[in-house]
Amino acid sequence: MKVYMRILFSPAIILFVLFLVPGSAPAQTLSDSIVFKPEAERAFIEAMKMFQASRYDTASVLFTRLVSTYPRNHRTTGALIMGAKAFYELKDYRESIRLLKNMIDLYPQSAYLDDAHYTLALNYFRTGRYEDATSECFAVLHKSKDISLTARTERLTEMLAASYLTLPELQRLLSETKSDEMKSLVTIHIAEKLLRTGDVTTAGEMLKKIALLPPGGKYVKNAIAMLEQLKSRGIKVGVLLPLMLNTESMPSRALGLEFLEGIQLAVDEYNQKMPFKVFLDVRDTERDPSKTARLVADLCSDEKVSALLGPISSNEVFSSAGISNERGVPLITPTATATGIAAIGPYIFQANPDYDIRARDAAAFAWNTLGARTFAVLAPTDDIGKQLAESFIAEVQSLGGEMIDIQWYASGSTDLRSELTSMRRKALMKLEVPTINLGAKMRQSELNKFIKWGVDQRILDSLIERELSAPVTLLFGQRGKIIADSLKIPMHLEHFKYDSLGLPAGAIDALFVPIASSEEIPIVSSQIKYFNIQTQILGTGDWNDLSMLDLNRQYTDGVIFFADSYPEVSSEPYRIFEAKYRSANNNKTPGTNTLFGYDVMNLILQVVGEGKSRRKDIAEELARVIGFEGLHSHISFSKNRVNTFLSVLQYKARQIYHIGNIDLVQTGR
């Protein structure tokens, strides 16, 4: 197949061929015949003899003298252009340009106009003004009917576009040229330069426009040939999944297969639309961290592999991410949640929020959306529970919130009396307000302090008369205790009866309960209710169990929790995806893991589709992703390359409702 190729001749050889001078003097034409002067004719013939003998210094003097001595005669334009050519040969490009521009300005109807533009292009080329040189070439190609001159101009234009013009210069020329043929020529060279930068998508789209022009077009075949070449070009994405191919147990294979089905569907959709193809290199990790590390090393050694998708479990990612980062290959895990994975290096990405982000999201939502200012934590003592609790506490403190209590319980424990009794006591203590006994004897100087701070005299007299105690907040407002302290007025704290469960403990605005599994829902929810701790319960994804919530609805109604996946199944994008998936997979219903695979693959494809095919470029572009709209959820990478987006769900009236979203990146946290 004949394909489009750039010119391989050196610029020096090309210019030697391009700058051919006719062996005889320029022919006289009607448009140039102003006044015939025999003496001008003789002077012109003499100057031409000097030029043809390569005596350019003498020729330049004679042509210039002719123009000044015999102005506006039948040889004026011929002398101007030949003088310019003589100066060109002498490498006096400045004087050559001056003569040519004078001729073009003064004699726009000259038969030598095209030759003047061409010679001007050569001068601009020699002086490094490549964009101006190309513009002059376009002036020739747009009007000239001289086949020989047109051929030389085309060769010069090809050389300029292929080897000298920058991408921005070509793009400017494309917007300026009016000729469809020249637009096609420039477009092809823009596409070539885009391909060198890795922007295959834009290059392919530009070539498609040329390929769709009428088949007789001069550069249509070139565009079609380049598109054919693109079809064989592409990148590979390494995929690492627990496919368990060495086992006959189908349930063991189901997890990896679900991910792979979503990944493959995304790639198939992309390859149908885009000229630059993406190929998958799928490897079976067998849930073995050691094997996963070896597979990652092997994939990184393949220069065609531009990115890795997977592994999906935290222990496999920890065993292999260091290799990928060291080799400079971006690795994005769709589901690993352990804190610290992305911290391995700038080439590692977590598309699923880690434990730190999940807890911080919960605290930020409570603060920003619920208006919570006082908090408590009830968490299991396992490693995950500790990580979640500590990150929640840190975020509350950074926001300026108050931690009223922190209680830990052993994972699997069914008796939380000790923890919740302590929490209830601390919550009630927050409700205790100091009082001032106005029944006691007070000097007038002390009473004057009350009046000075704005206490109503009538209220003060009434309290004294009845010998009552009054809360400092009644007397001095919300800052009552601080004011009373500053005035050195004695206060008394009346304690609640903490053991009286009829008294609600309502000082905690939000209680974070990161349970270890949904089996703990009835244990913690019922005992929080029993100890009459009236608060908004905040949970992690383990609370997302409708059947368990419903069985305990008298305790769980109103619980808010945060999920890493909440597909809008009624949306048009989801319905389109579901129809395609069912068609490709025997009418099977897509699961959550399929959505994770589909979304993360589409995120990689979005970056590749923007022209990023090199490993470093893909990593840099992924690091800038904010608000990518997937089907299972959105993806926004923090500066640490961890997704910070979670869906906010609430169990209410026997249903789970989507009540909002939280994204630390977009909230500025």
Secondary structure, 3 states (H helix, E strand, C coil): CCCCCCCCCCHHHHHHHHCCCCCCCCCCCHHHCCCCCHHHHHHHHHHHHHHHCCCHHHHHHHHHHHHHHCCCCCCHHHHHHHHHHHHHHCCCHHHHHHHHHHHHHHCCCCCCHHHHHHHHHHHHHHCCCHHHHHHHHHHHHHHCCCHHHHHHHHHHHHHHHHHCCCHHHHHHHHHHCCCHHHHHHHHHHHHHHHHHHCCHHHHHHHHHHHHCCCCCCCCHHHHHHHHHHHHCCEEEEEEEECCCCCCCCHHHHHHHHHHHHHHHHHHHHHHHHCCCEEEEEEEECCCCHHHHHHHHHHHHHCCCEEEEECCCCHHHHHHHHHHHHHHCCCEEECCCCCCCCHHHCCCEEECCCCHHHHHHHHHHHHHHCCCCCEEEEEEECCHHHHHHHHHHHHHHHHHCCEEEEEEEECCCCCCCHHHHHHHHHHHHHHHCCCEEECCCCCCHHHHHHHHHCCCCHHHHHHHHHHCCEEEHHHHHCCCHHHHHHHHCCCCECCCCCCCCCCCCECCCCEEECCCCCHHHHHHHHHHHHHCCECCEEEECHHHCCHHHHHHCHHHHCCCEEEECCCCCCCCHHHHHHHHHHHHHCCCCCCCHHHHHHHHHHHHHHHHHHCCCCCHHHHHHHHCCCCCEECCCCEECECCCCEECEEEEEEEECCEEEEEEEEECCCCCC
